[in-house]
Amino acid sequence: MEMGKHVIVSLNSSDQSKMKHIIIYNHDIQKYPPILSAINFLLQEKEEVVVLGYCSNQNTIDQIRLNGAKFYETVVNDTTASKLSKIFNLFSYKRIVFQIIDKIADDKSLLWIYGNQNSWMLHELVYKYKSILYLFEIPRFKVSLRYKLLSPLLNYKKMMQHAFKVVCCEYNRAHITRAYFDLKEVPVVIPNKPDYKILKEVDVEVSRIISKLPQGKKIILYQGIFNFPERRLEELCQSIDFLPEDYIICLMGGDDKNKLRLVDKYKSNRVIFLPFVSAPNHLAITQKAHIGFLTYFPTEGILESCLNTLYCAPNKIYEYSNFGIPMISNDVPALKLQFDQFQAGISVVEFSPKKIAKAILEIEDDYISYSKGSQELFESIEIDKLYSKLCN
């Protein structure tokens, strides 16, 4: 992965010694753009960077090493493993991380501990070193049994309060986190704006996918996972019946039972299913879209899930808006507020095939304005400045 270009805000004055930034995560960093963005920024700043964790893409590992970072593989993130194997792997991961930290960390180190559950496992480090707890979602309000076994001495609230900084990716999530854990200040808000450099050369496989797309059509694109009922895509597929012939719908993502169900029901020359394409290669397909589609529906009975969905913070917003692509979603507060503020898209209140089609045609009638608003949304977030402020 090629490193992005930045307007640099120096972290270190000439009379300060360089800080060692240690990035720690127990899942695949390739699937978490905020981690890659932080690594890119720190390396661009000529900071000392050490990454502890797992990455499924050897090219990404090679690139961050080439740019000066050290990478230690501490766990192989096998999502198909049994529950018992996963617990054993987490014990092993925790032990290895502590061993490495004991050797490489000092009083000038800054630990970036990513993920709520990861912080549970590594809670002792928060008291020993200056630590950033970087949360991808609203944190779980209660520690699950598996992690109580892994960290029996964890004092969850105290750990959160002791962190140097807590980071959330959305404004409302930050205030909920502060209120629940009685933090002294609102967590730092850093949106999930990826730091992808647009590829000058398109991957061969991606070129093949693009070549098979119908030419001269307006693509309504969904990219992401197919989890149901959170990601309701039936209505999008059905909306093609209410759109002119120059529109097609493309749904891009990994295969699972939910995707296969949609394929069986809706696959046609106007509803096209594309495979998962790893970042940042997928952007070569993203930029072909005419309108981007997002959908987030709360899961009944699970409070954290409801809050995370209502106040979602998808990196897809910035992947679409990077190309000035207007967006359509269901009606959730976080998306509606941004769409309305910048006139970047439409949140469909009555989520039905006819209403989705109507929203698509409404954007079409004023496409230039919506496209401009989408670009303004993208440019409203200056990730470099946010990271610089966080580190200082």
PyMOL commands that set and color helices and strands:
alter all, ss='L'
color gray80, all
select helices_A, chain A and resi 29-31+33-44+58-66+83-104+116-121+123-128+145-150+156-162+171-181+204-211+234-242+257-266+283-286+303-310+316-321+333-342+353-365+367-379+383-391
alter helices_A, ss='H'
color red, helices_A
select strands_A, chain A and resi 20-28+48-54+70-73+109-114+130-134+165-168+188-189+218-223+247-252+271-274+291-294+327-330+345-348
alter strands_A, ss='S'
color yellow, strands_A
deselect
rebuild
show_as cartoon
